[in-house]
Amino acid sequence: MEVDPLIPIGSKIKVDKSKIENQLTNKLLDELPQRINGEIIDYKMTDGMGIGYVLITENNLKIWIFNT
């Protein structure tokens, strides 16, 4: 089984909001720009099949994202 390497905690990343729209509430989506800039602050286990990332955005929102 091949495992993708994790993005290190502290890394700055950019996320296209359209890629995560089905993962977040409408209220939270309204507060985010189209291009989300943030920093990975932690990891989070998904449904037992992978690891997601806890991201703090430039406007101090904490969101959880994962690779699909």
A tleap script that builds the chain and sets N, CA, C and O, in Angstrom:
source leaprc.protein.ff14SB
mol = sequence {
  NMET GLU VAL ASP PRO LEU ILE PRO ILE GLY
  SER LYS ILE LYS VAL ASP LYS SER LYS ILE
  GLU ASN GLN LEU THR ASN LYS LEU LEU ASP
  GLU LEU PRO GLN ARG ILE ASN GLY GLU ILE
  ILE ASP TYR LYS MET THR ASP GLY MET GLY
  ILE GLY TYR VAL LEU ILE THR GLU ASN ASN
  LEU LYS ILE TRP ILE PHE ASN CTHR
}
set mol.1.N position { 0.839 -1.180 0.000 }
set mol.1.CA position { 0.000 0.000 0.000 }
set mol.1.C position { 0.885 1.245 0.000 }
set mol.1.O position { 1.756 1.391 0.858 }
set mol.2.N position { 0.663 2.133 -0.955 }
set mol.2.CA position { 1.454 3.351 -1.060 }
set mol.2.C position { 0.771 4.464 -0.275 }
set mol.2.O position { -0.438 4.663 -0.393 }
set mol.3.N position { 1.538 5.181 0.517 }
set mol.3.CA position { 1.011 6.261 1.343 }
set mol.3.C position { 1.583 7.583 0.842 }
set mol.3.O position { 2.793 7.722 0.664 }
set mol.4.N position { 0.693 8.553 0.618 }
set mol.4.CA position { 1.155 9.880 0.220 }
set mol.4.C position { 1.833 10.551 1.403 }
set mol.4.O position { 1.353 10.442 2.531 }
set mol.5.N position { 2.936 11.241 1.166 }
set mol.5.CA position { 3.593 11.943 2.278 }
set mol.5.C position { 2.707 13.097 2.767 }
set mol.5.O position { 2.016 13.741 1.978 }
set mol.6.N position { 2.740 13.339 4.052 }
set mol.6.CA position { 1.959 14.429 4.640 }
set mol.6.C position { 2.636 15.771 4.393 }
set mol.6.O position { 3.862 15.875 4.354 }
set mol.7.N position { 1.813 16.784 4.229 }
set mol.7.CA position { 2.330 18.144 4.177 }
set mol.7.C position { 2.710 18.499 5.616 }
set mol.7.O position { 1.897 18.311 6.520 }
set mol.8.N position { 3.906 19.001 5.849 }
set mol.8.CA position { 4.344 19.275 7.224 }
set mol.8.C position { 3.520 20.369 7.920 }
set mol.8.O position { 3.081 21.332 7.292 }
set mol.9.N position { 3.323 20.195 9.228 }
set mol.9.CA position { 2.688 21.235 10.047 }
set mol.9.C position { 3.539 22.499 9.946 }
set mol.9.O position { 4.768 22.441 9.981 }
set mol.10.N position { 2.870 23.629 9.822 }
set mol.10.CA position { 3.553 24.904 9.654 }
set mol.10.C position { 3.646 25.341 8.203 }
set mol.10.O position { 3.996 26.486 7.919 }
set mol.11.N position { 3.334 24.434 7.279 }
set mol.11.CA position { 3.392 24.779 5.856 }
set mol.11.C position { 2.273 25.734 5.488 }
set mol.11.O position { 1.149 25.606 5.974 }
set mol.12.N position { 2.582 26.680 4.639 }
set mol.12.CA position { 1.588 27.611 4.098 }
set mol.12.C position { 1.062 26.992 2.808 }
set mol.12.O position { 1.838 26.564 1.954 }
set mol.13.N position { -0.270 26.947 2.673 }
set mol.13.CA position { -0.858 26.382 1.467 }
set mol.13.C position { -1.965 27.285 0.950 }
set mol.13.O position { -2.466 28.151 1.667 }
set mol.14.N position { -2.341 27.071 -0.310 }
set mol.14.CA position { -3.457 27.764 -0.944 }
set mol.14.C position { -4.455 26.704 -1.390 }
set mol.14.O position { -4.080 25.678 -1.956 }
set mol.15.N position { -5.732 26.968 -1.127 }
set mol.15.CA position { -6.785 26.024 -1.472 }
set mol.15.C position { -7.843 26.768 -2.277 }
set mol.15.O position { -8.270 27.858 -1.895 }
set mol.16.N position { -8.264 26.177 -3.393 }
set mol.16.CA position { -9.352 26.743 -4.179 }
set mol.16.C position { -10.670 26.365 -3.502 }
set mol.16.O position { -10.965 25.183 -3.326 }
set mol.17.N position { -11.455 27.364 -3.126 }
set mol.17.CA position { -12.697 27.120 -2.390 }
set mol.17.C position { -13.628 26.160 -3.129 }
set mol.17.O position { -14.340 25.383 -2.493 }
set mol.18.N position { -13.634 26.203 -4.449 }
set mol.18.CA position { -14.527 25.327 -5.214 }
set mol.18.C position { -14.201 23.850 -5.003 }
set mol.18.O position { -15.057 22.993 -5.222 }
set mol.19.N position { -12.982 23.544 -4.583 }
set mol.19.CA position { -12.573 22.152 -4.350 }
set mol.19.C position { -13.083 21.600 -3.019 }
set mol.19.O position { -13.097 20.386 -2.818 }
set mol.20.N position { -13.507 22.492 -2.100 }
set mol.20.CA position { -13.936 22.024 -0.775 }
set mol.20.C position { -15.361 22.448 -0.426 }
set mol.20.O position { -15.782 22.303 0.722 }
set mol.21.N position { -16.108 22.970 -1.400 }
set mol.21.CA position { -17.452 23.478 -1.120 }
set mol.21.C position { -18.383 22.424 -0.525 }
set mol.21.O position { -19.239 22.756 0.294 }
set mol.22.N position { -18.233 21.177 -0.915 }
set mol.22.CA position { -19.112 20.130 -0.389 }
set mol.22.C position { -18.710 19.666 1.010 }
set mol.22.O position { -19.390 18.823 1.594 }
set mol.23.N position { -17.618 20.200 1.555 }
set mol.23.CA position { -17.133 19.792 2.877 }
set mol.23.C position { -17.447 20.803 3.973 }
set mol.23.O position { -17.305 20.491 5.155 }
set mol.24.N position { -17.872 22.013 3.599 }
set mol.24.CA position { -18.062 23.080 4.580 }
set mol.24.C position { -19.496 23.591 4.568 }
set mol.24.O position { -20.214 23.446 3.578 }
set mol.25.N position { -19.897 24.183 5.673 }
set mol.25.CA position { -21.241 24.760 5.755 }
set mol.25.C position { -21.319 26.033 4.913 }
set mol.25.O position { -20.303 26.677 4.653 }
set mol.26.N position { -22.533 26.390 4.491 }
set mol.26.CA position { -22.720 27.605 3.706 }
set mol.26.C position { -22.270 28.839 4.469 }
set mol.26.O position { -21.691 29.754 3.884 }
set mol.27.N position { -22.531 28.874 5.770 }
set mol.27.CA position { -22.124 30.031 6.588 }
set mol.27.C position { -20.608 30.201 6.559 }
set mol.27.O position { -20.104 31.311 6.390 }
set mol.28.N position { -19.899 29.113 6.722 }
set mol.28.CA position { -18.438 29.178 6.690 }
set mol.28.C position { -17.938 29.528 5.291 }
set mol.28.O position { -17.002 30.315 5.151 }
set mol.29.N position { -18.543 28.958 4.260 }
set mol.29.CA position { -18.132 29.267 2.889 }
set mol.29.C position { -18.267 30.751 2.577 }
set mol.29.O position { -17.434 31.325 1.876 }
set mol.30.N position { -19.334 31.374 3.109 }
set mol.30.CA position { -19.545 32.801 2.864 }
set mol.30.C position { -18.421 33.657 3.456 }
set mol.30.O position { -18.172 34.764 2.978 }
set mol.31.N position { -17.750 33.158 4.482 }
set mol.31.CA position { -16.688 33.915 5.149 }
set mol.31.C position { -15.314 33.708 4.516 }
set mol.31.O position { -14.347 34.367 4.897 }
set mol.32.N position { -15.228 32.792 3.550 }
set mol.32.CA position { -13.938 32.472 2.948 }
set mol.32.C position { -13.811 33.079 1.556 }
set mol.32.O position { -14.793 33.128 0.815 }
set mol.33.N position { -12.615 33.544 1.189 }
set mol.33.CA position { -12.396 34.031 -0.173 }
set mol.33.C position { -12.327 32.855 -1.149 }
set mol.33.O position { -12.243 31.703 -0.723 }
set mol.34.N position { -12.363 33.134 -2.438 }
set mol.34.CA position { -12.285 32.062 -3.446 }
set mol.34.C position { -10.963 31.307 -3.352 }
set mol.34.O position { -10.927 30.087 -3.511 }
set mol.35.N position { -9.888 32.029 -3.096 }
set mol.35.CA position { -8.574 31.418 -2.930 }
set mol.35.C position { -8.208 31.515 -1.458 }
set mol.35.O position { -7.931 32.604 -0.955 }
set mol.36.N position { -8.205 30.377 -0.766 }
set mol.36.CA position { -7.984 30.345 0.676 }
set mol.36.C position { -6.486 30.166 0.939 }
set mol.36.O position { -5.879 29.192 0.494 }
set mol.37.N position { -5.910 31.107 1.661 }
set mol.37.CA position { -4.511 31.020 2.090 }
set mol.37.C position { -4.512 30.657 3.565 }
set mol.37.O position { -5.255 31.241 4.353 }
set mol.38.N position { -3.681 29.696 3.936 }
set mol.38.CA position { -3.647 29.318 5.337 }
set mol.38.C position { -2.402 28.539 5.701 }
set mol.38.O position { -1.508 28.326 4.882 }
set mol.39.N position { -2.374 28.125 6.945 }
set mol.39.CA position { -1.242 27.377 7.487 }
set mol.39.C position { -1.763 26.093 8.115 }
set mol.39.O position { -2.757 26.105 8.841 }
set mol.40.N position { -1.095 25.002 7.834 }
set mol.40.CA position { -1.456 23.721 8.444 }
set mol.40.C position { -1.003 23.747 9.891 }
set mol.40.O position { 0.171 23.969 10.186 }
set mol.41.N position { -1.968 23.511 10.807 }
set mol.41.CA position { -1.630 23.555 12.234 }
set mol.41.C position { -1.754 22.196 12.912 }
set mol.41.O position { -1.298 22.023 14.043 }
set mol.42.N position { -2.370 21.225 12.227 }
set mol.42.CA position { -2.533 19.905 12.847 }
set mol.42.C position { -3.021 18.923 11.795 }
set mol.42.O position { -3.365 19.316 10.680 }
set mol.43.N position { -3.048 17.657 12.150 }
set mol.43.CA position { -3.604 16.591 11.319 }
set mol.43.C position { -4.876 16.081 11.979 }
set mol.43.O position { -5.055 16.224 13.189 }
set mol.44.N position { -5.755 15.487 11.188 }
set mol.44.CA position { -6.971 14.904 11.737 }
set mol.44.C position { -7.296 13.641 10.950 }
set mol.44.O position { -7.276 13.645 9.719 }
set mol.45.N position { -7.595 12.563 11.666 }
set mol.45.CA position { -7.940 11.302 11.030 }
set mol.45.C position { -9.315 11.424 10.379 }
set mol.45.O position { -10.260 11.914 10.997 }
set mol.46.N position { -9.422 10.976 9.128 }
set mol.46.CA position { -10.724 10.959 8.464 }
set mol.46.C position { -11.480 9.732 8.951 }
set mol.46.O position { -11.302 9.321 10.098 }
set mol.47.N position { -12.293 9.155 8.136 }
set mol.47.CA position { -13.130 8.022 8.541 }
set mol.47.C position { -12.348 6.709 8.647 }
set mol.47.O position { -12.894 5.631 8.413 }
set mol.48.N position { -11.104 6.811 8.991 }
set mol.48.CA position { -10.273 5.618 9.135 }
set mol.48.C position { -9.510 5.275 7.863 }
set mol.48.O position { -8.732 4.321 7.846 }
set mol.49.N position { -9.721 6.032 6.813 }
set mol.49.CA position { -9.092 5.743 5.533 }
set mol.49.C position { -8.011 6.746 5.152 }
set mol.49.O position { -7.369 6.586 4.114 }
set mol.50.N position { -7.798 7.757 5.953 }
set mol.50.CA position { -6.787 8.743 5.589 }
set mol.50.C position { -6.615 9.804 6.651 }
set mol.50.O position { -7.228 9.754 7.718 }
set mol.51.N position { -5.770 10.762 6.334 }
set mol.51.CA position { -5.469 11.846 7.263 }
set mol.51.C position { -5.787 13.170 6.577 }
set mol.51.O position { -5.388 13.405 5.437 }
set mol.52.N position { -6.508 14.024 7.285 }
set mol.52.CA position { -6.827 15.357 6.796 }
set mol.52.C position { -5.948 16.381 7.483 }
set mol.52.O position { -5.099 16.050 8.310 }
set mol.53.N position { -6.173 17.628 7.122 }
set mol.53.CA position { -5.369 18.733 7.652 }
set mol.53.C position { -6.267 19.753 8.336 }
set mol.53.O position { -7.336 20.089 7.827 }
set mol.54.N position { -5.832 20.240 9.484 }
set mol.54.CA position { -6.496 21.360 10.140 }
set mol.54.C position { -5.737 22.591 9.678 }
set mol.54.O position { -4.519 22.685 9.828 }
set mol.55.N position { -6.484 23.535 9.112 }
set mol.55.CA position { -5.903 24.718 8.499 }
set mol.55.C position { -6.438 25.959 9.189 }
set mol.55.O position { -7.642 26.066 9.424 }
set mol.56.N position { -5.564 26.893 9.516 }
set mol.56.CA position { -5.985 28.192 10.040 }
set mol.56.C position { -5.826 29.177 8.882 }
set mol.56.O position { -4.742 29.310 8.313 }
set mol.57.N position { -6.916 29.865 8.541 }
set mol.57.CA position { -6.905 30.767 7.395 }
set mol.57.C position { -6.350 32.135 7.779 }
set mol.57.O position { -6.125 32.422 8.955 }
set mol.58.N position { -6.134 32.969 6.774 }
set mol.58.CA position { -5.616 34.319 7.022 }
set mol.58.C position { -6.552 35.148 7.897 }
set mol.58.O position { -6.103 36.033 8.625 }
set mol.59.N position { -7.879 34.856 7.825 }
set mol.59.CA position { -8.829 35.602 8.659 }
set mol.59.C position { -9.201 34.811 9.924 }
set mol.59.O position { -10.287 34.984 10.478 }
set mol.60.N position { -8.281 33.943 10.371 }
set mol.60.CA position { -8.359 33.203 11.631 }
set mol.60.C position { -9.544 32.251 11.747 }
set mol.60.O position { -10.070 32.048 12.841 }
set mol.61.N position { -9.964 31.670 10.634 }
set mol.61.CA position { -10.966 30.608 10.676 }
set mol.61.C position { -10.222 29.282 10.667 }
set mol.61.O position { -9.242 29.112 9.942 }
set mol.62.N position { -10.693 28.352 11.473 }
set mol.62.CA position { -10.076 27.033 11.512 }
set mol.62.C position { -10.979 26.092 10.718 }
set mol.62.O position { -12.158 25.936 11.033 }
set mol.63.N position { -10.408 25.464 9.678 }
set mol.63.CA position { -11.165 24.511 8.870 }
set mol.63.C position { -10.396 23.210 8.765 }
set mol.63.O position { -9.180 23.160 8.951 }
set mol.64.N position { -11.130 22.175 8.466 }
set mol.64.CA position { -10.543 20.845 8.293 }
set mol.64.C position { -10.734 20.448 6.840 }
set mol.64.O position { -11.856 20.461 6.332 }
set mol.65.N position { -9.649 20.098 6.171 }
set mol.65.CA position { -9.711 19.692 4.776 }
set mol.65.C position { -8.979 18.376 4.613 }
set mol.65.O position { -8.175 17.998 5.464 }
set mol.66.N position { -9.252 17.681 3.528 }
set mol.66.CA position { -8.527 16.459 3.237 }
set mol.66.C position { -8.435 16.264 1.732 }
set mol.66.O position { -9.240 16.805 0.974 }
set mol.67.N position { -7.453 15.492 1.310 }
set mol.67.CA position { -7.289 15.189 -0.108 }
set mol.67.C position { -8.375 14.235 -0.536 }
set mol.67.O position { -8.708 13.290 0.180 }
set mol.68.N position { -8.933 14.488 -1.723 }
set mol.68.CA position { -9.967 13.589 -2.246 }
set mol.68.C position { -9.448 12.826 -3.420 }
set mol.68.O position { -10.173 12.017 -3.999 }
savepdb mol mol.pdb
quit
